[in-house]
């Protein structure tokens, strides 16, 4: 009886692992609920392992793999993506199964050499080519820059399963459940959007290209390398990735502020109240010093308008606000309204920098830009209300 691996159907096993120890994904993004590293084993006339896991979890991984494969040898190791949280255990697999052939595209093979010095027992696969496993066959489709240049997916026609590497993945460990029909999708929806916006979002145009490329396939199950496996409703995760990668947004406003002594925070509260009085219901305020920018970016990805406010710190933005702005700049978000406000004491700088950011990006800057000296006076408050009303009017015009 298989106790640790999960038999998914008559030929496919789940041999992935959970990571509840790592605090920061890529040493940047908080993992309050952990993350999974998914790996799959095909057992047909030939055997094929699809991706490995982060080296820190290699013991659990190899235990599951040995249980699933039994006394069979491992014929192939398919590498869809070379990021070390998926390729980190390749050397261990080669030690356990010296005859294994590693399957990857040209760029994968370059990375194998650069990361691990691997130059032998390699099978180069090209876009559209297949790997014959006997009664099962994997066909490969390159998906460059989703989200590395060597990234590719594979499709098993008999079960109509897409092995999608980082695409369609999400944060969150799999707590005893691995399939979409076993889990609370509300939680995974939020963590999947946070994963998309922070890890994949910059490459949204490449995601759109990949979605079009894969659209002719009849997909009954999606098996990513992070997060749940989509067997009950694979169209749901594909639909979400299409929505996020085409910058489809909902009516709402995200207000982010950086404040040392509360004056800029007060300005944010004035804007929020006026938005509410103008009939906007989805309003969220974030103190950038308290909320990690990965959560803020996820919410900005969801809603149409973002308003950024910063106190001046050494003639520029508050440093934590600057971190958020750099994240937004890196991810090249489109189809958003943006408002800017802030405060200063003896010399300005923050609002100027925020305005330059808004004008340089693919945002629609909504006037007025509001800057208060020390604290917001009556005239400043009126300008803040005007900013809120103008954004609300834009949002309501799209209803």
MOTA-V905549 format. One record per residue. N is the residue number from 1. RES is the residue in one letter. PSI is psi in degrees with one decimal (999 if undefined). Layout:
N_RES_PSI / N_RES_PSI
This chain:
1_X_135.0 / 2_X_118.2 / 3_X_-31.1 / 4_X_-44.4 / 5_X_162.8 / 6_X_122.5 / 7_X_114.5 / 8_X_-32.9 / 9_X_-160.4 / 10_X_-5.8 / 11_X_-5.5 / 12_X_133.4 / 13_X_143.2 / 14_X_123.1 / 15_X_28.2 / 16_X_173.0 / 17_X_161.0 / 18_X_146.3 / 19_X_104.0 / 20_X_7.9 / 21_X_-38.5 / 22_X_128.6 / 23_X_-36.1 / 24_X_120.3 / 25_X_131.0 / 26_X_21.5 / 27_X_26.9 / 28_X_-50.0 / 29_X_125.3 / 30_X_142.2 / 31_X_64.8 / 32_X_-29.4 / 33_X_18.1 / 34_X_-168.6 / 35_X_153.5 / 36_X_149.2 / 37_X_108.7 / 38_X_136.3 / 39_X_149.8 / 40_X_146.4 / 41_X_123.7 / 42_X_126.8 / 43_X_100.4 / 44_X_-149.7 / 45_X_-34.0 / 46_X_155.7 / 47_X_145.1 / 48_X_127.0 / 49_X_129.3 / 50_X_100.4 / 51_X_158.5 / 52_X_-154.1 / 53_X_173.2 / 54_X_140.4 / 55_X_-26.9 / 56_X_-15.1 / 57_X_20.8 / 58_X_-31.8 / 59_X_-49.9 / 60_X_-39.4 / 61_X_-50.3 / 62_X_-30.1 / 63_X_-45.3 / 64_X_-42.1 / 65_X_-45.8 / 66_X_-36.9 / 67_X_-43.1 / 68_X_-39.0 / 69_X_-19.8 / 70_X_-133.9 / 71_X_9.6 / 72_X_153.8 / 73_X_160.6 / 74_X_117.4 / 75_X_-43.3 / 76_X_146.2 / 77_X_113.7 / 78_X_127.0 / 79_X_103.0 / 80_X_-27.8 / 81_X_135.1 / 82_X_0.7 / 83_X_137.6 / 84_X_-17.5 / 85_X_-6.5 / 86_X_-23.1 / 87_X_-3.1 / 88_X_-23.6 / 89_X_11.8 / 90_X_-43.8 / 91_X_-36.7 / 92_X_-42.2 / 93_X_-40.1 / 94_X_-33.7 / 95_X_-38.6 / 96_X_-33.8 / 97_X_80.5 / 98_X_-21.9 / 99_X_-2.3 / 100_X_138.7 / 101_X_133.5 / 102_X_126.8 / 103_X_127.1 / 104_X_171.4 / 105_X_-178.7 / 106_X_-44.4 / 107_X_-35.9 / 108_X_-45.5 / 109_X_-36.9 / 110_X_-45.3 / 111_X_-37.9 / 112_X_-40.9 / 113_X_-43.7 / 114_X_-39.2 / 115_X_-46.1 / 116_X_1.6 / 117_X_25.1 / 118_X_123.6 / 119_X_-0.3 / 120_X_164.4 / 121_X_45.0 / 122_X_140.7 / 123_X_112.8 / 124_X_128.5 / 125_X_142.1 / 126_X_164.2 / 127_X_126.4 / 128_X_-9.3 / 129_X_163.0 / 130_X_156.8 / 131_X_118.2 / 132_X_119.2 / 133_X_12.6 / 134_X_-108.7 / 135_X_-7.1 / 136_X_153.3 / 137_X_135.9 / 138_X_128.0 / 139_X_134.8 / 140_X_142.5 / 141_X_120.1 / 142_X_138.6 / 143_X_65.5 / 144_X_140.6 / 145_X_27.6 / 146_X_67.6 / 147_X_15.7 / 148_X_162.7 / 149_X_-25.8 / 150_X_-2.5 / 151_X_136.3 / 152_X_164.8 / 153_X_167.2 / 154_X_155.2 / 155_X_126.5 / 156_X_112.1 / 157_X_-35.5 / 158_X_-47.5 / 159_X_-3.3 / 160_X_47.8 / 161_X_132.7 / 162_X_122.0 / 163_X_109.0 / 164_X_10.5 / 165_X_-135.9 / 166_X_-22.5 / 167_X_140.8 / 168_X_17.7 / 169_X_178.2 / 170_X_161.4 / 171_X_167.3 / 172_X_124.8 / 173_X_155.9 / 174_X_103.4 / 175_X_73.1 / 176_X_-17.4 / 177_X_144.4 / 178_X_-14.5 / 179_X_153.8 / 180_X_-25.9 / 181_X_4.6 / 182_X_-8.5 / 183_X_170.7 / 184_X_102.4 / 185_X_-22.9 / 186_X_-44.6 / 187_X_-47.9 / 188_X_-25.9 / 189_X_-47.0 / 190_X_-45.3 / 191_X_-27.8 / 192_X_-39.8 / 193_X_-39.0 / 194_X_-40.6 / 195_X_-48.9 / 196_X_-50.8 / 197_X_-32.3 / 198_X_-31.3 / 199_X_-43.4 / 200_X_-23.8 / 201_X_-38.6 / 202_X_-27.5 / 203_X_32.4 / 204_X_-36.1 / 205_X_-37.2 / 206_X_-35.0 / 207_X_-44.4 / 208_X_-41.1 / 209_X_-43.8 / 210_X_-40.7 / 211_X_-41.9 / 212_X_-39.4 / 213_X_-37.7 / 214_X_-6.3 / 215_X_-30.0 / 216_X_-15.0 / 217_X_142.3 / 218_X_99.9 / 219_X_118.4 / 220_X_-15.9 / 221_X_136.8 / 222_X_124.1 / 223_X_92.4 / 224_X_175.3 / 225_X_-1.8 / 226_X_144.4 / 227_X_-174.0 / 228_X_157.2 / 229_X_132.1 / 230_X_94.1 / 231_X_-30.1 / 232_X_-39.8 / 233_X_68.6 / 234_X_-25.9 / 235_X_-24.4 / 236_X_-49.1 / 237_X_-33.6 / 238_X_-41.5 / 239_X_-42.4 / 240_X_-44.0 / 241_X_-35.3 / 242_X_-43.0 / 243_X_-50.4 / 244_X_-38.8 / 245_X_-16.3 / 246_X_11.8 / 247_X_38.5 / 248_X_132.7 / 249_X_164.4 / 250_X_162.0 / 251_X_126.0 / 252_X_166.9 / 253_X_131.2 / 254_X_120.2 / 255_X_122.1 / 256_X_131.9 / 257_X_150.4 / 258_X_121.2 / 259_X_134.0 / 260_X_-42.6 / 261_X_12.4 / 262_X_-10.1 / 263_X_-43.1 / 264_X_-33.6 / 265_X_-42.5 / 266_X_-39.5 / 267_X_-39.4 / 268_X_-40.3 / 269_X_-37.7 / 270_X_-45.2 / 271_X_-45.5 / 272_X_-42.6 / 273_X_-40.1 / 274_X_-38.1 / 275_X_-43.2 / 276_X_-42.7 / 277_X_-23.2 / 278_X_2.9 / 279_X_12.4 / 280_X_124.3 / 281_X_-37.9 / 282_X_91.6 / 283_X_127.7 / 284_X_132.4 / 285_X_133.5 / 286_X_129.9 / 287_X_113.9 / 288_X_-15.6 / 289_X_-15.5 / 290_X_-29.0 / 291_X_126.2 / 292_X_141.0 / 293_X_-17.9 / 294_X_-35.7 / 295_X_-38.1 / 296_X_-45.1 / 297_X_-40.5 / 298_X_-42.4 / 299_X_-37.8 / 300_X_-36.4 / 301_X_-27.0 / 302_X_-38.0 / 303_X_154.2 / 304_X_-37.7 / 305_X_142.2 / 306_X_135.5 / 307_X_123.2 / 308_X_129.5 / 309_X_135.7 / 310_X_140.0 / 311_X_160.0 / 312_X_134.7 / 313_X_111.9 / 314_X_47.5 / 315_X_21.8 / 316_X_-170.1 / 317_X_153.0 / 318_X_130.6 / 319_X_-38.4 / 320_X_-34.4 / 321_X_-37.7 / 322_X_-37.6 / 323_X_-43.8 / 324_X_-44.9 / 325_X_-40.6 / 326_X_-37.7 / 327_X_-43.8 / 328_X_-41.5 / 329_X_-42.6 / 330_X_-35.0 / 331_X_-6.5 / 332_X_52.5 / 333_X_142.5 / 334_X_171.0 / 335_X_44.4 / 336_X_146.0 / 337_X_149.3 / 338_X_139.5 / 339_X_155.1 / 340_X_136.3 / 341_X_170.4 / 342_X_-174.7 / 343_X_163.3 / 344_X_166.1 / 345_X_-77.9 / 346_X_-22.0 / 347_X_136.9 / 348_X_-170.6 / 349_X_-39.2 / 350_X_-49.7 / 351_X_-38.6 / 352_X_-45.4 / 353_X_-40.3 / 354_X_-40.6 / 355_X_-41.4 / 356_X_-41.2 / 357_X_-46.3 / 358_X_-39.8 / 359_X_-28.6 / 360_X_-24.6 / 361_X_-178.0 / 362_X_57.8 / 363_X_158.9 / 364_X_107.3 / 365_X_125.2 / 366_X_128.0 / 367_X_160.4 / 368_X_155.6 / 369_X_126.9 / 370_X_125.7 / 371_X_122.4 / 372_X_143.2 / 373_X_119.2 / 374_X_-75.7 / 375_X_155.0 / 376_X_122.7 / 377_X_179.0 / 378_X_-41.9 / 379_X_-38.4 / 380_X_-41.4 / 381_X_-39.9 / 382_X_-38.6 / 383_X_-39.1 / 384_X_-42.2 / 385_X_-37.8 / 386_X_-42.4 / 387_X_-47.5 / 388_X_-43.4 / 389_X_-42.4 / 390_X_-39.5 / 391_X_-42.9 / 392_X_-41.7 / 393_X_-40.0 / 394_X_-43.0 / 395_X_-44.2 / 396_X_-27.5 / 397_X_-21.8 / 398_X_-2.2 / 399_X_999
